[in-house]
Amino acid sequence: MSMLSKIHDFIKVTPGEGIEEVNYLRNKDIIPMGPKRRIWGIWSLTFYWSITNVTISTWTGASSLLSLGLSVGETMGIIIIGNVIISALALLNAAPGGYYHIGYTISQRVVFGIRGSTIGIIIRIILSVVWFGSQAYLGALCLNCVFASWSHKFLTMSDTIPKSVNMTTQELIGFVVFQIISLPPLLIKPERFNKPLMVTCILTFFTMMGMTIWIVSRNGGSDGSLMHTSTSMSSSTRGWYWIFGISSWYGSLSAGVSNQSDFTRFSKKTWSSFWGTIFSLVVVGTVIPLMGLVTASAYKDKYGEEVWMPNQIIMNWLKDDYSPKSRAAAFFAGLTFTLSQICFNTMGNAYAGGMDLSGLLPKYFNITRGTILTALLSWVVQPWDFYNTSSTFVTVMSSFSVFMSPIVGIIIADFWVVRKKHLKLTHLYSDDVNGKYWYWNGINYRNLLIWVTAFAPALPGLINNVTPTIKVNGGIKKFYYGNTIFEYCIAFFLTIASSYIWPYENIEEEDACDYFDTFTEEECHKKNIVPYSQITESDFQIDPVVSMLSREHGIVLPEKADD
């Protein structure tokens, strides 16, 4: 065996339970999730969405809405409506994971084809890498609060890095250490990360509550004047600001909504995510930005400075009072915020990137390898530039919901309305030309065209947002203001309309047997399919695609599953 062959065999992903051979379409992490790995119940899925909200990003999220000139009441109204929309779309998009235990990468094969799925997967990988770096930088700022509570010298450290770097010495130390301590959690399997999520969410929520109570108390029990400001503007302008606010609030979580099935496939039951998603997004997702508003308002009245970032509040109180009591409070607050950033980054970005890389190149990447590569690549994007400069790059990345929102619309319309919740799992792991998801040369040009049609009208507005000197007409700009809402609707209805004009063949056909050992006996009974334990050799000859998968060892007979 040549050296290259040895290297190739070494970097290949090893087969796992239920699959004897990996190839460019399948490995153990992207085949339908079996009952042994489906261990998430209502609480796990509750804390999955809660960790998204007990972060700096959500705490400070209301500030951008307030900067539009809206009142606090209007800002909170936008957040509530946005959260209701997000929870509804998240639940609808969770269905492929809940019903068939498949993730985002495989749902992309359904809507865009076996080969066409690459487009949606690559977009998600880019987002995961960039946002991992972004959240790691915020985590570094929180970690610096811990270091500052240990050492007054660190708190007052002078900057020795050139100004052109857009990063201080203190921030560099925090970023390097944060990235290092973020690596060990990446080795934990996603389904086993639920318990750290639970602990961290609870600790961080009460830390945020404590910080809010502390500053209101320091301000004489007043929530501050910022909470009672009002501005005058035309009803038309106000209306479009509402649309822009709702759109941008949803856009900030559109990436998480898009890959919701990546995590609902770990659920014990189809709708384990229902109440947890609603509670976490609508309740927790509203309370946290309200705490951020109250804290910033009371802080401004007390100290005459508008500070939104909780890490900056901690640093300021250490500079004012470096007593043991103050240092202890700073340590625990900084620690919980750091833990929340680690957990959120691991779950929302690292695992997401790992799953997408596993779906893109399953022969060489499992989830663990993909998460580590996502973390390593995040250094390249230099996230400190996002926060310390007027970055065109981050403006573009923040607008990536332009591309994600129509994908969500297509997935939901395709699964719920067009296919009526019917999928043929074996055909999602085959490049046979007779496969249901091969379409034309592996690409579903119909849905790709719908996707482009949906996001194209927003591109001029995106360009104007990045480069204001390039002018666009008012209608186009208003479309961009509400792009995530408008694009979703366009994609949703065009997907349904196209299915009536050019209907798919045998759209409701499913596998006759549970070939991947995906379902429980009860689920098989409800679906009226042969359970995995009862499959015989003859069941592999029912469908040419299934027969081919059997020959390739992509699916195996029950007695061979533990070989």
C-alpha positions as CSV (number, residue, x, y, z in Angstrom):
1,M,0.0,0.0,0.0
2,S,1.4,3.4,-1.0
3,M,1.9,6.2,1.5
4,L,-0.9,8.2,-0.1
5,S,-3.3,5.3,0.3
6,K,-2.3,4.9,4.0
7,I,-2.9,8.6,4.6
8,H,-6.3,8.4,2.8
9,D,-7.3,5.4,4.9
10,F,-6.2,7.1,8.0
11,I,-8.3,10.3,7.5
12,K,-11.4,8.4,6.4
13,V,-14.2,8.4,8.9
14,T,-14.7,4.9,10.4
15,P,-18.1,3.2,9.9
16,G,-20.5,3.1,12.8
17,E,-23.5,1.2,14.0
18,G,-26.0,0.6,11.2
19,I,-23.6,1.3,8.4
20,E,-20.6,-0.8,7.3
21,E,-19.1,1.6,4.8
22,V,-18.9,5.4,4.5
23,N,-18.9,7.2,1.2
24,Y,-19.5,10.8,-0.1
25,L,-23.2,10.5,0.8
26,R,-23.3,8.9,4.3
27,N,-21.6,8.3,7.6
28,K,-22.8,7.4,11.0
29,D,-23.5,11.0,12.0
30,I,-25.8,11.9,9.1
31,I,-27.8,8.7,8.6
32,P,-31.2,8.9,10.4
33,M,-30.7,9.0,14.1
34,G,-31.5,5.7,15.9
35,P,-33.2,5.4,19.3
36,K,-30.0,4.9,21.2
37,R,-28.8,8.4,20.4
38,R,-32.3,10.0,20.8
39,I,-32.1,10.9,24.4
40,W,-33.4,14.5,24.5
41,G,-36.7,15.2,26.2
42,I,-38.6,18.4,26.8
43,W,-36.1,19.9,29.2
44,S,-33.1,19.3,26.9
45,L,-34.9,21.0,24.1
46,T,-36.0,23.8,26.4
47,F,-32.5,24.6,27.4
48,Y,-31.2,24.2,23.8
49,W,-33.1,27.4,22.8
50,S,-32.7,29.0,26.2
51,I,-28.9,29.0,25.8
52,T,-29.4,31.1,22.7
53,N,-31.1,33.8,24.8
54,V,-29.0,33.9,28.0
55,T,-26.1,35.4,26.0
56,I,-24.6,38.9,25.5
57,S,-26.1,39.1,22.0
58,T,-29.7,38.7,23.3
59,W,-29.0,40.9,26.4
60,T,-27.9,43.8,24.1
61,G,-30.2,43.0,21.2
62,A,-32.8,45.7,22.1
63,S,-30.2,48.5,21.8
64,S,-30.2,48.4,18.0
65,L,-34.0,48.6,17.9
66,L,-34.0,51.5,20.4
67,S,-31.5,53.3,18.2
68,L,-34.1,53.6,15.5
69,G,-36.0,56.0,17.6
70,L,-38.6,53.6,18.9
71,S,-39.9,53.7,22.4
72,V,-39.1,50.9,24.9
73,G,-42.7,49.7,24.6
74,E,-42.5,49.5,20.8
75,T,-39.1,47.8,21.1
76,M,-40.5,45.1,23.4
77,G,-43.5,44.7,21.1
78,I,-41.3,44.1,18.2
79,I,-39.3,41.5,20.2
80,I,-42.4,39.7,21.3
81,I,-43.8,39.5,17.8
82,G,-40.4,38.5,16.4
83,N,-40.1,35.7,19.0
84,V,-43.6,34.4,18.3
85,I,-42.6,34.2,14.5
86,I,-39.3,32.6,15.3
87,S,-40.9,30.0,17.6
88,A,-43.5,29.1,14.9
89,L,-40.9,28.8,12.1
90,A,-38.6,26.8,14.4
91,L,-41.3,24.3,15.3
92,L,-42.3,23.9,11.6
93,N,-38.8,23.5,10.5
94,A,-38.0,21.0,13.3
95,A,-40.4,18.5,11.8
96,P,-37.9,16.6,9.5
97,G,-35.8,15.9,12.6
98,G,-38.8,15.0,14.8
99,Y,-40.5,12.8,12.3
100,Y,-37.6,11.2,10.4
101,H,-34.6,12.0,12.7
102,I,-32.6,13.6,9.9
103,G,-30.7,16.9,10.1
104,Y,-30.4,20.1,8.0
105,T,-27.9,18.6,5.5
106,I,-30.2,15.8,4.6
107,S,-33.3,18.1,4.4
108,Q,-31.3,20.1,1.9
109,R,-31.1,17.0,-0.3
110,V,-34.9,16.8,-0.2
111,V,-35.4,20.3,-1.5
112,F,-32.3,21.0,-3.7
113,G,-31.3,17.5,-4.7
114,I,-28.4,15.1,-3.8
115,R,-25.9,17.4,-5.4
116,G,-27.7,20.7,-5.2
117,S,-27.8,20.4,-1.4
118,T,-24.2,21.6,-1.4
119,I,-25.2,25.2,-1.8
120,G,-27.3,25.4,1.4
121,I,-24.8,23.5,3.4
122,I,-21.8,25.7,2.4
123,I,-23.8,28.8,3.4
124,R,-24.4,27.4,6.8
125,I,-20.7,26.4,7.2
126,I,-19.6,29.9,6.4
127,L,-22.1,31.3,9.0
128,S,-20.9,28.8,11.6
129,V,-17.3,29.7,11.2
130,V,-17.9,33.5,11.3
131,W,-20.3,33.5,14.2
132,F,-18.1,31.1,16.2
133,G,-15.3,33.6,16.0
134,S,-17.7,36.5,16.8
135,Q,-19.1,34.8,19.9
136,A,-15.6,33.7,20.9
137,Y,-14.6,37.3,21.0
138,L,-17.5,38.2,23.2
139,G,-16.6,35.2,25.4
140,A,-13.1,36.6,25.7
141,L,-14.5,39.9,27.0
142,C,-16.4,37.9,29.7
143,L,-13.3,35.8,30.6
144,N,-11.3,39.0,31.1
145,C,-13.7,39.9,33.9
146,V,-12.6,36.8,35.7
147,F,-9.0,37.6,35.1
148,A,-9.5,41.2,36.3
149,S,-11.2,39.9,39.5
150,W,-8.0,38.0,40.2
151,S,-5.5,40.7,39.4
152,H,-5.7,44.5,39.6
153,K,-2.6,44.5,37.3
154,F,-4.6,42.8,34.6
155,L,-7.5,45.2,35.1
156,T,-5.3,48.2,34.5
157,M,-3.0,46.5,31.9
158,S,-1.6,48.9,29.3
159,D,-2.0,48.2,25.7
160,T,1.1,47.1,23.9
161,I,-0.4,46.1,20.6
162,P,-0.3,48.6,17.6
163,K,-3.6,50.4,17.1
164,S,-3.8,49.1,13.6
165,V,-4.6,45.6,15.0
166,N,-7.9,46.8,16.4
167,M,-7.4,44.7,19.5
168,T,-5.9,45.4,22.9
169,T,-3.4,43.2,24.8
170,Q,-6.0,42.4,27.3
171,E,-8.5,41.3,24.6
172,L,-5.8,39.2,22.9
173,I,-5.1,37.3,26.1
174,G,-8.7,36.7,26.7
175,F,-9.4,35.5,23.1
176,V,-6.5,33.0,23.1
177,V,-7.4,31.5,26.5
178,F,-11.1,31.4,25.6
179,Q,-10.4,29.6,22.3
180,I,-8.3,27.1,24.1
181,I,-10.8,26.3,26.9
182,S,-13.5,26.1,24.2
183,L,-11.8,23.1,22.6
184,P,-12.5,20.3,25.2
185,P,-16.4,20.6,25.0
186,L,-16.1,20.1,21.3
187,L,-15.1,16.5,21.9
188,I,-18.5,15.8,23.6
189,K,-21.2,14.3,21.4
190,P,-24.0,16.8,20.8
191,E,-26.7,14.6,22.4
192,R,-24.6,14.5,25.6
193,F,-24.2,18.2,25.9
194,N,-27.7,18.7,27.2
195,K,-26.7,18.7,30.9
196,P,-24.0,21.4,30.7
197,L,-26.7,23.5,28.9
198,M,-29.2,23.1,31.7
199,V,-26.7,24.1,34.4
200,T,-25.3,27.0,32.5
201,C,-28.7,28.4,31.5
202,I,-29.9,28.5,35.1
203,L,-26.7,30.1,36.4
204,T,-26.6,32.7,33.7
205,F,-30.3,33.6,34.0
206,F,-30.0,34.3,37.7
207,T,-26.7,36.2,37.2
208,M,-28.5,38.5,34.7
209,M,-31.4,38.9,37.1
210,G,-29.0,39.7,39.9
211,M,-27.1,42.3,37.8
212,T,-30.4,44.0,36.9
213,I,-31.6,44.1,40.5
214,W,-28.2,45.4,41.7
215,I,-28.1,48.4,39.3
216,V,-31.8,49.3,39.9
217,S,-31.1,49.2,43.6
218,R,-28.1,51.4,43.2
219,N,-30.3,53.8,41.2
220,G,-32.7,54.2,44.1
221,G,-35.1,51.6,42.9
222,S,-35.7,53.4,39.6
223,D,-35.5,51.7,36.2
224,G,-34.1,54.8,34.7
225,S,-35.3,57.5,32.3
226,L,-34.3,55.5,29.1
227,M,-37.3,53.3,29.8
228,H,-39.7,56.2,29.4
229,T,-38.3,58.0,26.3
230,S,-40.6,58.7,23.3
231,T,-40.0,60.0,19.9
232,S,-42.2,61.5,17.2
233,M,-42.2,60.2,13.6
234,S,-44.7,59.7,10.8
235,S,-47.0,56.6,11.0
236,S,-45.5,55.4,7.7
237,T,-41.9,55.6,9.0
238,R,-42.9,54.0,12.3
239,G,-44.7,51.2,10.5
240,W,-41.6,50.4,8.4
241,Y,-39.4,50.5,11.4
242,W,-41.6,47.9,13.0
243,I,-41.3,45.7,9.9
244,F,-37.5,46.3,9.8
245,G,-37.3,45.5,13.6
246,I,-39.2,42.3,13.3
247,S,-37.3,41.2,10.3
248,S,-33.9,42.0,11.8
249,W,-34.8,40.3,15.1
250,Y,-35.8,37.1,13.2
251,G,-32.8,37.5,11.0
252,S,-30.5,37.3,14.0
253,L,-31.7,33.8,14.7
254,S,-32.5,32.7,11.1
255,A,-29.4,30.4,11.0
256,G,-30.6,28.7,14.2
257,V,-34.1,28.3,12.8
258,S,-32.7,26.8,9.5
259,N,-30.9,23.9,11.1
260,Q,-33.4,23.2,13.9
261,S,-33.8,19.6,12.7
262,D,-30.1,19.0,13.5
263,F,-31.1,19.0,17.1
264,T,-34.7,17.8,17.1
265,R,-33.4,14.5,15.6
266,F,-32.0,13.8,19.1
267,S,-35.5,14.0,20.6
268,K,-37.2,11.0,22.1
269,K,-40.6,11.9,20.7
270,T,-41.7,13.7,17.6
271,W,-42.9,16.8,19.4
272,S,-40.7,16.9,22.5
273,S,-39.5,20.3,21.3
274,F,-43.0,21.9,21.3
275,W,-43.4,23.5,24.7
276,G,-39.7,24.0,25.3
277,T,-39.3,26.0,22.1
278,I,-42.2,28.2,22.8
279,F,-41.2,28.9,26.4
280,S,-37.5,29.5,25.6
281,L,-38.1,31.8,22.6
282,V,-41.3,33.7,23.7
283,V,-40.7,33.9,27.4
284,V,-36.9,33.7,28.0
285,G,-36.2,35.5,24.7
286,T,-38.4,38.4,25.8
287,V,-37.3,38.6,29.5
288,I,-33.5,38.8,28.8
289,P,-33.6,41.8,26.4
290,L,-36.0,43.5,28.9
291,M,-33.4,43.0,31.6
292,G,-30.8,44.4,29.3
293,L,-32.9,47.5,28.7
294,V,-33.6,48.1,32.4
295,T,-30.0,47.6,33.3
296,A,-28.7,50.0,30.7
297,S,-31.4,52.6,31.6
298,A,-30.7,52.4,35.3
299,Y,-26.9,52.4,34.7
300,K,-27.2,55.5,32.6
301,D,-29.1,57.4,35.2
302,K,-26.7,56.4,38.0
303,Y,-23.4,56.8,36.2
304,G,-24.2,59.1,33.3
305,E,-23.0,56.6,30.7
306,E,-25.0,54.4,28.4
307,V,-23.4,50.9,28.7
308,W,-25.1,47.9,27.2
309,M,-22.4,45.2,27.4
310,P,-22.6,43.3,30.8
311,N,-18.8,42.7,30.7
312,Q,-18.2,46.4,30.6
313,I,-20.5,47.0,33.5
314,I,-18.5,44.4,35.5
315,M,-15.2,46.0,34.5
316,N,-16.5,49.4,35.5
317,W,-17.6,48.3,39.0
318,L,-14.1,46.7,39.5
319,K,-12.5,50.0,38.6
320,D,-14.8,51.8,41.1
321,D,-14.5,49.3,43.9
322,Y,-11.8,46.6,44.0
323,S,-12.9,45.3,47.4
324,P,-13.0,41.5,48.1
325,K,-16.8,41.6,47.9
326,S,-16.8,43.4,44.5
327,R,-14.1,41.0,43.2
328,A,-16.1,38.0,44.2
329,A,-19.2,39.3,42.5
330,A,-17.2,40.1,39.3
331,F,-15.6,36.6,39.4
332,F,-18.9,34.7,39.5
333,A,-20.7,37.0,37.0
334,G,-17.8,36.9,34.6
335,L,-17.6,33.1,35.0
336,T,-21.3,32.5,34.3
337,F,-21.2,34.8,31.2
338,T,-18.1,32.9,30.0
339,L,-19.8,29.6,30.5
340,S,-22.9,30.8,28.6
341,Q,-20.7,31.9,25.7
342,I,-18.9,28.6,25.6
343,C,-22.1,26.6,25.7
344,F,-23.9,28.7,23.1
345,N,-20.8,28.7,20.8
346,T,-20.5,25.0,21.1
347,M,-24.1,24.2,20.5
348,G,-25.1,27.0,18.1
349,N,-22.0,27.3,16.0
350,A,-19.4,24.5,16.5
351,Y,-21.8,21.6,16.4
352,A,-23.8,23.2,13.6
353,G,-20.6,23.7,11.5
354,G,-19.5,20.1,12.4
355,M,-22.8,18.7,11.3
356,D,-22.7,20.6,8.0
357,L,-19.1,19.6,7.3
358,S,-20.1,16.0,8.0
359,G,-23.0,16.4,5.5
360,L,-20.8,18.0,2.9
361,L,-17.8,15.6,3.1
362,P,-19.1,12.6,5.1
363,K,-16.2,10.4,4.0
364,Y,-13.7,12.6,5.8
365,F,-15.7,14.5,8.5
366,N,-17.7,13.3,11.4
367,I,-19.3,15.8,13.7
368,T,-16.3,16.0,16.1
369,R,-13.8,16.6,13.3
370,G,-16.1,19.2,11.8
371,T,-16.6,21.1,15.1
372,I,-12.8,21.3,15.7
373,L,-12.2,22.6,12.2
374,T,-15.0,25.2,12.6
375,A,-13.3,26.4,15.8
376,L,-9.9,26.6,14.2
377,L,-11.1,28.4,11.1
378,S,-12.8,31.0,13.3
379,W,-9.4,32.6,13.9
380,V,-9.1,33.5,10.3
381,V,-12.1,35.8,10.3
382,Q,-10.4,38.1,12.9
383,P,-13.6,38.7,14.9
384,W,-12.2,41.7,16.9
385,D,-12.6,43.7,13.7
386,F,-16.4,43.1,13.9
387,Y,-16.7,45.1,17.1
388,N,-13.8,47.6,16.9
389,T,-14.1,48.9,13.3
390,S,-16.8,49.8,10.9
391,S,-16.6,46.4,9.2
392,T,-18.2,45.9,5.8
393,F,-17.6,42.2,6.2
394,V,-19.7,42.0,9.3
395,T,-22.5,44.1,7.7
396,V,-22.6,41.5,4.9
397,M,-22.5,38.6,7.3
398,S,-25.3,40.1,9.5
399,S,-27.4,40.3,6.3
400,F,-27.0,36.6,5.5
401,S,-30.6,36.1,6.6
402,V,-31.3,37.4,3.1
403,F,-30.2,33.9,1.8
404,M,-31.3,31.8,4.8
405,S,-34.9,32.9,5.1
406,P,-36.1,31.6,1.7
407,I,-34.4,28.3,2.4
408,V,-36.5,27.9,5.5
409,G,-39.6,28.8,3.5
410,I,-38.8,26.2,0.9
411,I,-38.1,23.5,3.5
412,I,-41.4,24.1,5.4
413,A,-43.6,24.4,2.3
414,D,-42.0,21.3,0.8
415,F,-42.3,19.1,3.9
416,W,-45.7,20.2,5.2
417,V,-47.7,21.1,2.1
418,V,-46.0,19.5,-1.0
419,R,-44.9,16.2,0.5
420,K,-47.4,16.1,3.3
421,K,-44.7,14.8,5.7
422,H,-43.7,11.9,3.5
423,L,-40.0,11.1,2.8
424,K,-38.3,8.0,1.4
425,L,-35.1,7.9,3.6
426,T,-33.1,5.3,1.6
427,H,-33.3,7.5,-1.5
428,L,-31.6,10.4,0.4
429,Y,-28.4,8.4,0.7
430,S,-28.2,7.2,-2.9
431,D,-26.9,8.8,-6.2
432,D,-28.9,6.3,-8.3
433,V,-30.5,8.1,-11.2
434,N,-33.8,6.4,-10.3
435,G,-33.8,8.0,-6.8
436,K,-36.6,10.3,-5.9
437,Y,-34.2,13.1,-4.9
438,W,-31.8,12.8,-7.9
439,Y,-34.1,15.2,-9.9
440,W,-31.9,16.4,-12.9
441,N,-28.3,15.3,-12.5
442,G,-28.7,15.5,-8.7
443,I,-30.0,19.1,-8.7
444,N,-33.6,20.3,-8.2
445,Y,-33.4,23.4,-10.3
446,R,-37.0,24.2,-9.6
447,N,-36.4,25.0,-5.9
448,L,-33.0,26.6,-6.7
449,L,-34.8,29.0,-9.0
450,I,-37.4,29.7,-6.3
451,W,-34.6,30.4,-3.8
452,V,-32.9,32.9,-6.2
453,T,-36.2,34.5,-7.1
454,A,-37.0,35.1,-3.4
455,F,-33.7,36.7,-2.3
456,A,-32.8,38.6,-5.5
457,P,-35.1,41.6,-4.9
458,A,-33.3,42.2,-1.5
459,L,-29.8,42.3,-3.0
460,P,-29.9,46.0,-4.1
461,G,-31.0,46.9,-0.6
462,L,-28.2,44.8,0.9
463,I,-25.7,46.5,-1.4
464,N,-27.0,49.9,-0.3
465,N,-26.7,48.9,3.3
466,V,-23.1,48.0,2.8
467,T,-22.3,50.9,0.6
468,P,-24.7,53.8,1.3
469,T,-23.3,55.9,-1.6
470,I,-25.0,53.4,-4.0
471,K,-28.5,54.6,-4.2
472,V,-31.6,52.4,-4.6
473,N,-35.3,53.4,-5.0
474,G,-37.6,53.5,-1.9
475,G,-39.5,50.4,-2.8
476,I,-36.4,48.2,-3.1
477,K,-35.1,49.6,0.2
478,K,-38.4,48.8,2.0
479,F,-38.3,45.3,0.6
480,Y,-34.9,44.9,2.2
481,Y,-36.3,46.3,5.5
482,G,-38.6,43.4,5.6
483,N,-36.6,40.9,3.6
484,T,-36.8,37.9,6.0
485,I,-40.6,38.2,6.1
486,F,-41.1,38.9,2.4
487,E,-38.6,36.4,1.2
488,Y,-40.0,33.6,3.4
489,C,-43.5,34.2,2.0
490,I,-42.3,34.3,-1.6
491,A,-40.4,31.1,-1.3
492,F,-43.2,29.4,0.7
493,F,-46.0,30.1,-1.8
494,L,-43.8,29.6,-5.0
495,T,-42.8,26.2,-3.7
496,I,-46.4,25.2,-3.3
497,A,-47.5,26.7,-6.6
498,S,-44.8,25.0,-8.5
499,S,-45.8,21.6,-7.1
500,Y,-49.3,22.1,-8.5
501,I,-48.0,23.2,-11.9
502,W,-45.3,20.5,-12.2
503,P,-46.2,17.8,-9.7
504,Y,-43.6,15.4,-8.4
505,E,-44.2,11.7,-9.0
506,N,-45.2,9.3,-6.2
507,I,-44.8,12.2,-3.7
508,E,-46.2,10.3,-0.8
509,E,-44.1,7.1,-1.2
510,E,-42.1,6.0,1.8
511,D,-39.8,3.0,2.6
512,A,-41.6,-0.2,3.3
513,C,-39.0,-1.1,6.0
514,D,-37.0,0.6,8.7
515,Y,-33.7,0.0,6.9
516,F,-31.6,2.3,9.0
517,D,-32.9,1.1,12.4
518,T,-34.3,4.6,12.9
519,F,-37.6,4.0,14.5
520,T,-38.9,2.4,17.6
521,E,-41.4,-0.5,17.4
522,E,-44.2,1.9,18.2
523,E,-43.1,4.3,15.5
524,C,-42.9,1.5,12.9
525,H,-46.4,0.4,13.9
526,K,-47.8,3.9,13.4
527,K,-46.0,4.2,10.0
528,N,-47.1,0.7,9.0
529,I,-43.6,-0.3,8.1
530,V,-41.5,-3.4,8.8
531,P,-39.3,-2.9,12.0
532,Y,-35.6,-3.2,11.5
533,S,-35.4,-6.4,13.7
534,Q,-37.8,-8.2,11.3
535,I,-36.1,-7.3,8.0
536,T,-35.1,-10.2,5.8
537,E,-32.9,-10.5,2.7
538,S,-35.9,-10.3,0.4
539,D,-36.8,-6.9,1.8
540,F,-33.7,-5.5,0.2
541,Q,-35.0,-6.4,-3.3
542,I,-38.2,-4.4,-3.0
543,D,-36.6,-1.2,-4.4
544,P,-33.6,-1.0,-6.8
545,V,-32.1,1.9,-4.8
546,V,-32.4,-0.2,-1.6
547,S,-30.8,-3.1,-3.3
548,M,-27.9,-0.9,-4.4
549,L,-27.4,0.5,-0.9
550,S,-27.3,-3.0,0.4
551,R,-24.6,-4.0,-2.0
552,E,-22.6,-0.9,-1.0
553,H,-23.0,-1.7,2.7
554,G,-24.8,1.5,3.2
555,I,-27.5,-0.4,5.0
556,V,-27.1,-3.8,6.6
557,L,-29.2,-6.7,7.8
558,P,-30.0,-6.8,11.6
559,E,-27.6,-9.7,12.3
560,K,-24.7,-7.7,10.7
561,A,-25.4,-4.4,12.6
562,D,-22.9,-5.2,15.3
563,D,-20.1,-6.5,13.1
